[in-house]
Amino acid sequence: MAKMKAVQVPKPGGDFEVVERAIPSPGPGEVRIKVQACGICMGDDIVKEGHWPGLQYPRVPGHEVAGVIDEVGDSVSRWKKGDRVGVGWHGGHDSTCPACREGDFLNCENEKISGLSFDGGYQEYMVVPVEALARIPDSLDPADAAPLLCAGLTTYNALRHSGAQPGDLVAVQGVGGLGHLGIQFANKFGYRVVAVGRGSANASLAKKLGANEYIDSKASNAAQELQKLGGAKVILSTAPSCKAMSEIFGGLGRRGKLLVIGADVSAPLEIPSVGLIMGSKSVQGWASGTPSDSEDTLRFAALTGVRPMIEKFPLQKAGEAYARLASGQAQFRVVLTM
């Protein structure tokens, strides 16, 4: 039986293990992907530390997968061997729950999640349901496409549904794994982009990525600085700090929206009720998106030149790659290549 290399987490809190496994075969309604690249996301911490109820081990993480279909299962008609495909967080839905009946597949009550519900992309071959597949444009390199299927999708999808129009003042809080993509997308959407970071180190980079202004929240009050610019229509909060999100809320203009995509499980948001009422402001969370949204993201990135800044590691060094991302020192996404 043919074998492949895979990197698995043996138990909650366990170290990454490089193992040999049998190459899996797709079942009905599934395809097998020859993985070319898989981005590492801090969402993989859910698998690493066991933060998901009922998660079965050993489990192969990875939900930023780019590759080529290697084999199709029975009842698969719209996909064929050789198709370039990607797989993001959304790994499938039941099509029958109330959310799915309204077309809201991302909020399916029985949503499958790549790398949690089934083995993800930290392996040479991966089997996935067809409803998890997104087509990758020929012009995108697999290592560039992989992070766009999570970090890119989340920032692109949140911004395009934010209600902001070309010319509006949009602030991106955080110049990191999410933020550096959010700045690029915001620029391509035609917004007046303000990047907000702690310290001056990323000021020049933020401008190169497309920011019109940079606010150092360590040296000044970011909310006050945004008000001096007229108040933000949208603040895209990518930094996983509820304290930072709460502090910058005051930078919203009338009918402004704080759009939260950076998850902080350690503390609650503290938003004054009067601040919400005066000016009719709002706070909204945004999850990633469906495979259709992924395709929109990939096509837009291919067309406009939006690309992630990445560091590459071979599959066998997945543990080192994960530690690099977790250290906060990576610029800005880490990608495993096969």
Protein Blocks (a to p, Z undefined) as FASTA:
>chain_A
ZZddddddfbghiacdddddddddddehiacdddfbdcddfklmmmmnopaghiacddde
hjddcdddfbdcehiakbcehiacdddfbncdehlamklmnopamlgfkbccehklpccf
kbfbdcddfklpccddfklcfklmmmmmmmmmmmmmmmmmnopaehiacddehjdfklmm
mmmmmmmnopacddddedjklmmmmmmnopabdcdfklpcfklmmmmnnpafbdcdfbfc
fklmmmmmmmpcehiacddfbdcfkbccdddfklmmnopaadddddfbdfklmmmmmmmm
mmnopacddddddfklmmmmmmmmmnopacfbdcddZZ
